[in-house]
């Protein structure tokens, strides 16, 4: 966008790391450095020339009850696979958003994107009883995805509404009332069960464009 129309769009800083939940005090044994990373990014976000912070993650991977992550509260490690740990992490997320908004920042939370093994392009290829490979595209039941993500989405929406943050819901771009797409014109949308193909993102993902507008 900046390359094609720098007068209409703002610049952006993209701060990310694999397995990094953008919530203070949350980490796991394999990613202890992310505690400092999140702290550094938040400090940077408070700079005067930054007006908008967009928070995105595979929220279900952390808040879905099967996470290896924990939140450190009063020198205690509360696992996110337990409800008390999940609740404590949500509190830390809300406190972070409150602080950013109190500093006159606009905050946007991106809700969970449809994901899972059924979205993995490897599931498109099926082997028959005769040992032959078949190309079989099967879209995902949208109601199953909405049910799976319901509790996390509702909690994130509640936090956003309570604190004046904006919600962006990718599901409305990938799913209609009945199905979630896994391909367009026979071309897979996803590169695996949890990540979109870069070529698809460049050509089709527009729900962040409005945030970049000056």
C-alpha positions as CSV (number, residue, x, y, z in Angstrom):
1,X,0.0,0.0,0.0
2,X,2.8,2.4,0.9
3,X,4.6,1.6,-2.4
4,X,1.5,2.3,-4.5
5,X,0.0,5.2,-2.5
6,X,2.2,6.6,0.3
7,X,0.1,9.7,0.6
8,X,-3.0,7.8,1.7
9,X,-1.5,5.2,4.0
10,X,0.5,5.3,7.2
11,X,3.7,3.3,7.8
12,X,3.7,0.3,10.2
13,X,6.1,-1.6,12.4
14,X,5.5,-5.3,12.5
15,X,6.7,-6.9,15.8
16,X,6.2,-10.7,16.0
17,X,7.7,-14.0,17.0
18,X,6.7,-17.6,16.5
19,X,4.9,-18.7,19.7
20,X,4.7,-15.3,21.1
21,X,1.4,-14.3,22.8
22,X,1.2,-10.5,23.0
23,X,0.3,-10.4,26.7
24,X,2.7,-9.4,29.5
25,X,3.9,-12.0,31.9
26,X,3.0,-14.9,29.6
27,X,5.6,-17.3,28.3
28,X,6.6,-21.0,28.3
29,X,9.8,-22.9,28.9
30,X,10.8,-22.8,25.3
31,X,10.3,-19.1,24.8
32,X,11.4,-17.3,28.1
33,X,12.9,-14.5,26.1
34,X,9.4,-13.4,25.0
35,X,8.7,-11.9,28.4
36,X,11.4,-9.2,27.6
37,X,10.3,-9.0,23.9
38,X,6.7,-8.1,24.9
39,X,7.9,-5.6,27.4
40,X,10.2,-4.0,24.8
41,X,7.5,-3.8,22.2
42,X,5.0,-2.2,24.6
43,X,7.6,0.4,25.6
44,X,8.1,1.2,21.9
45,X,4.3,1.3,21.3
46,X,4.1,4.2,23.8
47,X,6.2,6.5,21.5
48,X,4.3,9.7,20.5
49,X,4.4,9.0,16.8
50,X,2.6,5.7,17.1
51,X,-1.2,6.1,17.2
52,X,-2.6,2.6,16.7
53,X,-1.7,-0.8,18.1
54,X,-3.1,-4.0,16.5
55,X,-3.0,-7.2,18.5
56,X,-3.2,-10.5,16.8
57,X,-2.4,-14.1,17.7
58,X,-3.5,-17.6,17.3
59,X,-5.6,-17.0,20.5
60,X,-7.1,-20.4,20.5
61,X,-3.7,-22.0,20.8
62,X,-3.1,-20.2,24.0
63,X,-6.6,-19.8,25.6
64,X,-8.1,-23.0,24.3
65,X,-7.2,-25.0,27.4
66,X,-4.4,-27.1,25.9
67,X,-1.5,-24.7,26.1
68,X,1.9,-25.3,27.5
69,X,2.2,-21.6,28.4
70,X,1.8,-20.0,31.8
71,X,1.3,-16.5,33.3
72,X,3.6,-15.5,36.1
73,X,1.7,-13.8,39.0
74,X,3.4,-13.0,42.3
75,X,6.3,-15.4,41.5
76,X,3.7,-18.2,40.7
77,X,3.4,-19.9,37.3
78,X,-0.2,-20.4,36.5
79,X,-0.7,-22.7,33.5
80,X,-2.9,-21.6,30.7
81,X,-4.2,-25.2,30.4
82,X,-6.2,-24.4,33.7
83,X,-9.0,-21.9,34.0
84,X,-7.3,-19.9,36.7
85,X,-4.3,-19.4,34.5
86,X,-6.5,-18.4,31.5
87,X,-8.4,-15.9,33.6
88,X,-5.1,-14.4,34.9
89,X,-3.8,-14.0,31.4
90,X,-7.0,-12.3,30.2
91,X,-6.6,-9.9,33.1
92,X,-3.1,-9.1,32.0
93,X,-4.3,-8.6,28.5
94,X,-7.0,-6.2,29.7
95,X,-4.6,-4.2,31.8
96,X,-2.3,-3.8,28.9
97,X,-5.1,-2.6,26.7
98,X,-6.3,-0.2,29.4
99,X,-2.8,1.3,29.7
100,X,-2.5,1.8,25.9
101,X,-5.8,3.5,25.6
102,X,-5.1,5.7,28.6
103,X,-2.0,6.8,26.7
104,X,-4.4,7.9,23.8
105,X,-3.6,4.9,21.6
106,X,-6.2,3.3,19.4
107,X,-6.2,-0.5,20.0
108,X,-7.5,-3.1,17.6
109,X,-7.9,-6.8,18.5
110,X,-7.9,-9.3,15.6
111,X,-10.2,-12.2,16.6
112,X,-9.1,-15.8,15.8
113,X,-8.8,-16.7,12.2
114,X,-10.3,-20.0,11.0
115,X,-7.7,-22.6,11.4
116,X,-7.1,-26.3,12.2
117,X,-6.2,-29.5,10.4
118,X,-9.2,-29.4,8.1
119,X,-7.7,-26.2,6.6
120,X,-4.3,-27.8,5.9
121,X,-3.9,-28.3,2.1
122,X,-2.5,-31.7,2.8
123,X,-6.0,-32.8,3.7
124,X,-7.0,-32.0,0.1
125,X,-5.1,-35.0,-1.1
126,X,-6.6,-38.4,-0.3
127,X,-5.3,-41.8,-1.2
128,X,-7.8,-44.4,-2.4
129,X,-8.0,-48.1,-1.5
130,X,-6.2,-48.7,-4.9
131,X,-3.3,-46.6,-3.8
132,X,-4.1,-43.7,-6.1
133,X,-4.1,-40.0,-5.1
134,X,-7.3,-38.0,-5.4
135,X,-7.6,-34.2,-5.3
136,X,-10.6,-33.5,-3.0
137,X,-11.5,-30.0,-1.8
138,X,-13.8,-30.0,1.1
139,X,-14.8,-26.7,2.7
140,X,-15.1,-26.5,6.5
141,X,-18.5,-26.3,8.3
142,X,-18.7,-22.7,9.5
143,X,-20.9,-23.6,12.5
144,X,-18.3,-26.0,13.8
145,X,-15.6,-23.3,13.6
146,X,-17.8,-20.7,15.2
147,X,-18.6,-23.1,18.0
148,X,-15.0,-24.0,18.5
149,X,-13.9,-20.3,18.8
150,X,-17.0,-19.0,20.5
151,X,-15.7,-18.7,24.1
152,X,-12.4,-17.1,23.2
153,X,-14.1,-14.7,20.7
154,X,-16.7,-13.7,23.3
155,X,-14.1,-13.0,25.9
156,X,-11.9,-10.9,23.6
157,X,-15.0,-9.0,22.4
158,X,-16.0,-8.3,26.1
159,X,-12.5,-7.0,26.9
160,X,-12.5,-4.8,23.8
161,X,-16.0,-3.4,24.4
162,X,-15.3,-2.7,28.1
163,X,-12.1,-0.8,27.3
164,X,-13.0,1.0,24.1
165,X,-10.8,-1.1,21.7
166,X,-11.9,-2.1,18.2
167,X,-12.6,-5.7,17.1
168,X,-11.7,-7.1,13.7
169,X,-13.2,-10.4,12.9
170,X,-11.5,-12.3,10.1
171,X,-14.1,-15.0,10.1
172,X,-16.5,-12.8,8.1
173,X,-13.9,-12.7,5.3
174,X,-13.3,-16.4,5.2
175,X,-16.8,-17.9,6.0
176,X,-20.4,-17.4,5.1
177,X,-23.3,-18.7,7.0
178,X,-22.6,-22.4,6.2
179,X,-18.9,-22.9,5.1
180,X,-15.4,-21.6,5.6
181,X,-13.3,-21.6,2.4
182,X,-10.1,-23.6,2.1
183,X,-9.5,-22.7,-1.5
184,X,-10.3,-20.2,-4.3
185,X,-10.6,-21.5,-7.8
186,X,-8.9,-24.7,-6.8
187,X,-6.0,-22.9,-5.2
188,X,-5.4,-23.5,-1.5
189,X,-5.8,-20.5,0.8
190,X,-3.6,-22.0,3.6
191,X,0.0,-23.2,3.6
192,X,-0.8,-25.4,6.6
193,X,-3.4,-25.7,9.3
194,X,-2.6,-22.4,11.0
195,X,-1.1,-20.0,8.4
196,X,-2.3,-18.4,5.2
197,X,-0.3,-18.5,1.9
198,X,1.6,-15.3,1.4
199,X,0.3,-15.0,-2.2
200,X,-3.3,-15.2,-0.9
201,X,-2.6,-12.6,1.7
202,X,-1.1,-10.1,-0.7
203,X,-4.0,-10.5,-3.2
204,X,-7.0,-10.9,-0.9
205,X,-6.5,-9.8,2.8
206,X,-7.9,-6.3,3.0
207,X,-9.4,-6.1,6.5
208,X,-6.4,-4.3,7.9
209,X,-6.3,-1.7,5.1
210,X,-8.6,0.7,6.9
211,X,-6.3,0.8,9.9
212,X,-3.5,2.0,7.6
213,X,-5.5,4.8,6.2
214,X,-4.3,8.3,7.2
